[in-house]
Every structure is written in structure tokens, then in C-alpha cells.
Amino acid sequence: MKPNGVAIRALRTAHACGLRELARRTGLSRPYLSRLERGKRGATPETVLLIANALNVPPEALTSEDQK
């Protein structure tokens, strides 16, 4: 499972959620989330689930199997 940073950012902004708020909701750091959105970091399935739960979306909405 690979996180799709573009999808994460799009869903986060669509939910009017800033990085600071997403960090608060997930317990993850803002720098980590920023790098994740830019494709500079990977994520565990547990991390993807944390973000999905915080944004109220299914985890599949945040992943892309065809990303490199």
C-alpha cells in the first residue's frame, strides 16, 4: 500500500483541514505529513488508516498501487 500524496493533500484541503489540524488529529508531525504529501516519505498501513480516519474517508481513497 503506497500513500498517494496528491490525494491526501486534495482530501485534506477539501475537508478544510490544515496540516496543523491533521497533525493534531493523527498525532503525526506536520513535517512528516508535509513530506508524505510531497511523496518524499512512505507510510505504513497503520499511518494511512490514521489519516483516513482523521479525514473521514476510506483508506483506499489515500492510496495508489501504481505510484512509484
Beta strands, then each sheet from edge to edge (+ up, - down):
end
